[in-house]
Each structure stands twice: as C-alpha cells, then as structure tokens.
C-alpha cells in the first residue's frame, strides 16, 4: 500500500504527465532499448514507429496516477495488460529494467534529479505496480501450465494445414510438434506467435486470435497479409514463407476478452474485417453449448469477396439456429450496404434496441469506436459492451 505522501505526489504529477506524457514515454523506450536491446523482441516495433506504444503507455501511467488510491478500479486494466504480457512471456527480471528506464525518462524530460521527491515517489509507485503485475502474470502462467495439455513459456507447433479464406487472408491449423495433448482455451483468447525472420536480429512476437472453438485437436489462427507494410512483417512472413510442415513457437492462450461459460443475457457478436477471428470462436463455442440464449452474429466487410470464414458460417447455419447478418461497403449482396447505422441495427437486432443483451465486438479501431457510440446512443449500458482492441491501445473511450 502506498503512503499518503506518495499518493499525493502522484496526484499532483498528473497535469505535467498529461502535458509531457508522450515525450516521457518516447524517451523511456529509447533508453530501454539502448540499454537492453534484447528486449526489442518483446515489443511490436511498428507500434514504436507510429507512436501507438508510447500513447498506450502514457495512458496507462495517467490511469495509475489517477487511481492508485483505488487499486480495485485498476484491476480491469491490470488484467488485460497482464494477459498481453503472458503471451509475450514477460518475466519478473524484466520489470527492474523497465523501471530504471522509466525513472530516467521522467528525470530527463521533467528536468528533475533522480533524488527529487516526484521521481522517488514514482519509483515507489512503479515498484508497487510491478509487484501486482508479477503476481498476476504468475497466476496466469501457473493456470496455463497446470491444466491438461498446458505449458509455460513457448511451445513448438507444426503447421498441419493452410486454408485460403480470401485473396489476402489464410487460416493456419497448428498442432503440437511433439504430438502430445493440447490445452483448452476460452473462446475469444489469442496466442503469441514467435518467429525468426531472416534479416532481423531479434525474434518477432505477434498475437493472433484463435478462430475456431475450444476443444479441437488443433489451434487455428486466421491471418491477413499486409503487403508492403512494415507493421505486417510477421503476418506477411506467415503468408509468404511458411508452408505445411513448417514449425513455429506458440505461447499458451491468453486474453480476457472471452465469452462467459454461461451467458445470462442474449449474445450479439459484431465483427469487421479480420476482427472476425475471435468472434468466430465465440460464435462456435456459444452454439456448441446448445443453450437457450439467443445469438446474433453481424459481420462487416469491404465486399463478399473479402468476407473470410464464410464456409464456417454456412456449416453452422446448416446445424444451428442463430441470427446472421452482413454489411458490405462495396456491393449490395449483404443485408446492408455501407457503415452500420441505426437503421441497420434496427433491422438486425430484435426486441427494439435489444438492451437485454451483451455485445461483443472486434475490428479496426475506428469501426469499434463508431459501434460503441452507436450502441450507447441506443441505450445500451457500458457494462454490456465487451471488445478486443488489436495493438497497444486498451480503451475505445475518447
């Protein structure tokens, strides 16, 4: 528990952090990688180049400064970040390296000596927060390792099958290289994929949602290629360089964007583009339960040709009862053309505004921001909204 004096200093530092937060975090990453270049494999360097990582860290720092005296309100943020850390195999020994770089960045950008009370207070606060993360992540690691077929760290998998879904999306079916059992996961979770890419001195790790339901003899990831884009390095390598029989390293499933074991309200799943991947896992899992809960699935894509996993939908429609709608930007073959609007939602959702439902959604960031606002305008409560954000950002709220 932090002392009242430290909490007071954290509160007082919020205005200056809001003013210089991105500069501080940019300097932090520069110091961290200069002193510890081996840590570059734990960060998506594309997010470093476009500034997203710095913005996300700054936002987390602001949240901590504002809520440090109410640690229970920090737990949703801690839980989501801890799961991301687990997919990267972040270890306790990494935290002192990060803390040292953060304090040096604060000192440099604020023009204060390391002995200043503000820097010392942040050192104490960081130590307390690091302990929370270390304990939370250890619980995740132990839960993953102790279940049947589970493991800790990374495990070698073999590509058993590759299925083209569209001209830019492929599904990769992955099985354990040692032929042993495979741990269950929760619908909506992701895995970290670690690759050695020629020409890159450090291994690259990216998270991909598991796109099939739990309980299969394989894990499936469905990946969109990003030709010509540095941020698509790992996805492009999967598409262009790896074949059936090749192997790759996979972390145990992680993530807190999950479908409840027994939903208490109707379930509405909404996806756009490759954001369909966790939603397909949720849809299959929910229908497999054969519960009395009403399920609606809405998918948005550029066109029917760009709509991935269509065969999965056809197979489910042949055996299960659920409401299914599509919205395409470029053609009239879907149930709606253009962006989702209130008229489309009136048509897609039952029971008026359908406030007696939980909404799960995933897709490009602007899509999710717009959908959140659309649902809030309909009177849906914030606690009924659940979403997965790809990349470092944790919130859709402005």
Secondary structure in CASP SS format (residue, H / E / C, confidence):
PFRMAT SS
TARGET T0000
AUTHOR 0000-0000-0000
METHOD secondary structure of the structure
MODEL  1
X C 1.00
X C 1.00
X C 1.00
X H 1.00
X H 1.00
X H 1.00
X H 1.00
X H 1.00
X H 1.00
X H 1.00
X H 1.00
X H 1.00
X H 1.00
X H 1.00
X H 1.00
X H 1.00
X H 1.00
X H 1.00
X H 1.00
X H 1.00
X H 1.00
X H 1.00
X H 1.00
X H 1.00
X H 1.00
X H 1.00
X H 1.00
X H 1.00
X H 1.00
X H 1.00
X H 1.00
X H 1.00
X H 1.00
X H 1.00
X H 1.00
X C 1.00
X H 1.00
X H 1.00
X H 1.00
X H 1.00
X H 1.00
X H 1.00
X C 1.00
X C 1.00
X H 1.00
X H 1.00
X H 1.00
X H 1.00
X H 1.00
X C 1.00
X C 1.00
X H 1.00
X H 1.00
X H 1.00
X H 1.00
X H 1.00
X H 1.00
X H 1.00
X H 1.00
X H 1.00
X H 1.00
X H 1.00
X H 1.00
X H 1.00
X H 1.00
X H 1.00
X H 1.00
X C 1.00
X C 1.00
X C 1.00
X H 1.00
X H 1.00
X H 1.00
X H 1.00
X H 1.00
X H 1.00
X H 1.00
X H 1.00
X H 1.00
X H 1.00
X H 1.00
X H 1.00
X H 1.00
X H 1.00
X H 1.00
X H 1.00
X H 1.00
X H 1.00
X C 1.00
X C 1.00
X C 1.00
X H 1.00
X H 1.00
X H 1.00
X H 1.00
X H 1.00
X H 1.00
X H 1.00
X H 1.00
X H 1.00
X H 1.00
X H 1.00
X H 1.00
X H 1.00
X H 1.00
X H 1.00
X H 1.00
X H 1.00
X H 1.00
X H 1.00
X C 1.00
X C 1.00
X C 1.00
X C 1.00
X C 1.00
X C 1.00
X H 1.00
X H 1.00
X H 1.00
X H 1.00
X H 1.00
X H 1.00
X H 1.00
X H 1.00
X H 1.00
X H 1.00
X H 1.00
X H 1.00
X H 1.00
X H 1.00
X H 1.00
X H 1.00
X H 1.00
X H 1.00
X H 1.00
X H 1.00
X H 1.00
X H 1.00
X H 1.00
X H 1.00
X H 1.00
X H 1.00
X H 1.00
X H 1.00
X H 1.00
X H 1.00
X C 1.00
X C 1.00
X C 1.00
X C 1.00
X C 1.00
X C 1.00
X C 1.00
X E 1.00
X E 1.00
X E 1.00
X E 1.00
X E 1.00
X E 1.00
X E 1.00
X E 1.00
X E 1.00
X E 1.00
X E 1.00
X C 1.00
X C 1.00
X C 1.00
X C 1.00
X E 1.00
X E 1.00
X E 1.00
X E 1.00
X E 1.00
X E 1.00
X E 1.00
X E 1.00
X C 1.00
X C 1.00
X C 1.00
X C 1.00
X C 1.00
X C 1.00
X C 1.00
X C 1.00
X C 1.00
X C 1.00
X C 1.00
X C 1.00
X C 1.00
X E 1.00
X E 1.00
X E 1.00
X E 1.00
X E 1.00
X E 1.00
X C 1.00
X C 1.00
X C 1.00
X C 1.00
X C 1.00
X C 1.00
X C 1.00
X C 1.00
X E 1.00
X E 1.00
X E 1.00
X E 1.00
X E 1.00
X E 1.00
X E 1.00
X C 1.00
X C 1.00
X C 1.00
X C 1.00
X C 1.00
X C 1.00
X C 1.00
X C 1.00
X E 1.00
X E 1.00
X E 1.00
X E 1.00
X E 1.00
X E 1.00
X C 1.00
X C 1.00
X C 1.00
X C 1.00
X C 1.00
X H 1.00
X H 1.00
X H 1.00
X H 1.00
X H 1.00
X H 1.00
X H 1.00
X H 1.00
X H 1.00
X H 1.00
X H 1.00
X H 1.00
X C 1.00
X C 1.00
X C 1.00
X C 1.00
X C 1.00
X E 1.00
X E 1.00
X E 1.00
X E 1.00
X E 1.00
X C 1.00
X C 1.00
X E 1.00
X C 1.00
X C 1.00
X C 1.00
X C 1.00
X C 1.00
X C 1.00
X C 1.00
X C 1.00
X C 1.00
X C 1.00
X C 1.00
X E 1.00
X E 1.00
X E 1.00
X E 1.00
X E 1.00
X E 1.00
X E 1.00
X H 1.00
X H 1.00
X H 1.00
X H 1.00
X H 1.00
X H 1.00
X H 1.00
X H 1.00
X H 1.00
X H 1.00
X H 1.00
X H 1.00
X H 1.00
X H 1.00
X H 1.00
X H 1.00
X H 1.00
X C 1.00
X C 1.00
X C 1.00
X C 1.00
X C 1.00
X E 1.00
X E 1.00
X E 1.00
X E 1.00
X E 1.00
X E 1.00
X E 1.00
X C 1.00
X C 1.00
X H 1.00
X H 1.00
X H 1.00
X C 1.00
X C 1.00
X C 1.00
X H 1.00
X H 1.00
X H 1.00
X H 1.00
X H 1.00
X H 1.00
X H 1.00
X H 1.00
X H 1.00
X H 1.00
X C 1.00
X C 1.00
X C 1.00
X E 1.00
X E 1.00
X E 1.00
X E 1.00
X E 1.00
X E 1.00
X C 1.00
X C 1.00
X C 1.00
X C 1.00
X C 1.00
X C 1.00
X C 1.00
X E 1.00
X E 1.00
X C 1.00
X C 1.00
X C 1.00
X C 1.00
X H 1.00
X H 1.00
X H 1.00
X H 1.00
X H 1.00
X H 1.00
X H 1.00
X C 1.00
X C 1.00
X C 1.00
X C 1.00
X C 1.00
X C 1.00
X C 1.00
X C 1.00
X E 1.00
X E 1.00
X E 1.00
X E 1.00
X E 1.00
X E 1.00
X C 1.00
X C 1.00
X H 1.00
X H 1.00
X H 1.00
X H 1.00
X H 1.00
X H 1.00
X H 1.00
X H 1.00
X H 1.00
X H 1.00
X H 1.00
X H 1.00
X H 1.00
X C 1.00
X C 1.00
X C 1.00
X C 1.00
X H 1.00
X H 1.00
X H 1.00
X E 1.00
X E 1.00
X E 1.00
X E 1.00
X C 1.00
X C 1.00
X C 1.00
X C 1.00
X C 1.00
X C 1.00
X C 1.00
X C 1.00
X C 1.00
X C 1.00
END
